[in-house]
């Protein structure tokens, strides 16, 4: 199934909403940067929302969605991001650039809380490299949507 504008727009809106306070179906809305687990879920949910996936319908054969919790390579995720980028209008591309910047900023905020002893290190906050799903997702989105994460990280 191709990426549809309505799904891309929903992904943008839902992800922006979750970045400002993640909504957990059992716990309700949690504050921004609540924990690394909600951050990881927000990163993972973005592409799923853009591909039109819902909790009760997951199409394992959809080439537009690499399942975030499964094993995948950087190249697979980047290819998926390229298909998403090709389906986006300019305003959607710019919105996704802002989301990627927010991913990097929020990740830095959580790291700062850990460094300050305000929260404990979590396995859900993964290194920003190609050795894990979170790093792959953020780096691939940054590459395809042309976000300079080094400048974002230093400004955070």
N, C-alpha and C positions, 0 to 999 in steps of 0.2 A: 504494500500500500504506500503510495507517495505521501510525503509530508503535506499536510493541508494547512492553509493559513489559519483556520480556526484552532487547530491543535498547537501550532507554533505560538499563536497569540495567547492561548491558555497557559502554555508552558512558561511564557514570559511573565504573565500576571501571577500565576501561582508561585513561581520561584521567587519573584520580587516580594511577594507576600510572606513566604516562608523565610526569606533572608532577614526579614524584619521581625520575625517571631514565628518559629516553626509550629505548625498545627499537628498535634498528635491525636489520632482518632480516639484514644482512650483518656488522655490527660488534658485535652484541649490545647489552647494556644500557650506556648512557652515564649519567654522573652528572647530577644535577639542574642545570639551567641550562647544560648542556654547550655549546650554541651556539644561535644565533638560528634556524638552519635546523630543528633538532629542535623548538624552540618553535613555529615556524610550522606544522610538520607536526602537532603536537599540537592546536593550535587548529583546523586544517582537518579533522583526523580526527574530532573530537568529533561533529559533526552526521552525518557519514557512518556512524559506529558507531551512533548513535541511530536512524538510518533503516534500519539493518540491512544496510548495504553491506559487502561484503567485497572483498578485492583482486581476486578473480576474477569478481565479478558487480557490474557497475555498471549501474543502470537509468537511462538518460538521461531517461526519461519520468516518473520518480517525482517528484510534486510536493512530497514531504516532504524532498527533498534538492536544494539548490542546490550544484552542484559547486564546491568551494572554489577550484580552479585555473582556473575559467572566469570570464568576465566576468559580473558581476551587480551589481544596485543594492542600496542599503541597504534599500529598501522590499521587494524580493524576499526578502532574507535575513531581515528582520524578520518578514515574513509566515510564512516557514518556521519561525522561532523561536516564533511564536504558535501554530502548529499543534503543535509539540513541547510547548510549555507546557500546552496544552489536554489533551494526552494524559498528562501527569505527575500522579502522586500527590504529596501534600504533601512526603513525605520525598525524593522525586526532585527536586522544585523546590528544596528547601533544599540538596540535594547539588550541584545545578547552580549555585546561587548561590555556593557555596564554590569551585567550579571557576572561575567567572568571576573571583572575587576572587583566586584563585591565578594566573590568566592575567595579571591586572594586576600582582600582586606580582612574578612571575617576569620579566615584561617590564621592570619597574623594576630588578630585580637585574641583568639583562643590560645595561641602560642604564648602571647604576653601574659595571659592569666595563669598559664602553667608556670612560666618563669617567675612570676610574682608570688607563687604559692597559693593563689586564690582558687585553683582547681587542680585536680590530679591529671597526670598524663593519661591519655586514653588510646587504646588501639584503633579507635575510630578517627583519630587525627593522624593521617599518614603522611610520610615525607612527600614533598612536592617534586617527585621524580617519576620515571617510567617503570618503577618496580612494583607499583600497586595500582589498584583501580582508581582511587581518588586522584593520585598524581597524573595518571594517564588521562583521565577525563578532563581535568583542569588544563593540563598542558596541550592536549589535542584541541580543545575548544579555543584556547588562547592562540594557538598557531593558525587555525583555520579562520578565526574571526579577527585576526591581526591585533591581538592585545599584547602589549609589552608588559609582561608580568613583573619584570625586574623593576621598572619604574613605578609600578603600582605598589610593589612590596616595600620599596624604600620610602615611598610617600606615606605608607600606613603607620 
